[in-house]
Amino acid sequence: MVGVRFRPQGCDPATGLDCVGLVWAAYAAAGCVLVRPRAYPMRGWGGERVRAALAAAGFATARDAPRPGDVALIVYPAGQFHLALIGHGSIVHAHAGLRRVVETPVEPGWLWAERWRLI
């Protein structure tokens, strides 16, 4: 899905994805259809609501080494939450500034707040 355009609330690769839509669309493409949260705000979606949506979809907090396919929950300084998929030495995420889904290397020392794994 790298290269798919960014679209707020987007959940279909044909029309665009946001970070939530990317995670759910990627799992659907792999054969895992998950319950997707709806009507979530771009900003102000509190951490507990994000965690509840991940748990409702069947994810649990991962405490061992990162694995490709894990979901990274990233918290920006302003308290905004962002989801990304962990790859082999990279992350894939819907980049609002670049207006597309991108894959970027994981930089040394780069940390995400939490990781979630489908159980």
FENCORQUI-V809140 format. One record per residue. N is the residue number from 1. RES is the residue in one small letter. BURIAL is b if it has 24 or more other ideal C-beta (glycine too) atoms within 12 Angstrom, else e. Layout:
N,RES,BURIAL + N,RES,BURIAL
//
This chain:
1,m,b + 2,v,e + 3,g,e + 4,v,b + 5,r,b + 6,f,b + 7,r,b + 8,p,e + 9,q,b + 10,g,b + 11,c,b + 12,d,e + 13,p,b + 14,a,e + 15,t,e + 16,g,b + 17,l,b + 18,d,b + 19,c,b + 20,v,b + 21,g,b + 22,l,b + 23,v,b + 24,w,b + 25,a,b + 26,a,b + 27,y,b + 28,a,e + 29,a,e + 30,a,e + 31,g,e + 32,c,e + 33,v,e + 34,l,b + 35,v,e + 36,r,b + 37,p,b + 38,r,e + 39,a,e + 40,y,b + 41,p,e + 42,m,e + 43,r,e + 44,g,e + 45,w,b + 46,g,e + 47,g,e + 48,e,e + 49,r,e + 50,v,b + 51,r,b + 52,a,e + 53,a,b + 54,l,b + 55,a,e + 56,a,e + 57,a,b + 58,g,e + 59,f,b + 60,a,e + 61,t,e + 62,a,e + 63,r,e + 64,d,e + 65,a,e + 66,p,b + 67,r,e + 68,p,e + 69,g,b + 70,d,b + 71,v,b + 72,a,b + 73,l,b + 74,i,b + 75,v,e + 76,y,e + 77,p,e + 78,a,e + 79,g,e + 80,q,e + 81,f,b + 82,h,b + 83,l,b + 84,a,b + 85,l,b + 86,i,b + 87,g,b + 88,h,e + 89,g,e + 90,s,e + 91,i,b + 92,v,b + 93,h,b + 94,a,b + 95,h,b + 96,a,b + 97,g,e + 98,l,e + 99,r,e + 100,r,b + 101,v,b + 102,v,b + 103,e,b + 104,t,e + 105,p,e + 106,v,b + 107,e,e + 108,p,e + 109,g,e + 110,w,e + 111,l,e + 112,w,b + 113,a,e + 114,e,b + 115,r,b + 116,w,b + 117,r,b + 118,l,b + 119,i,e
//
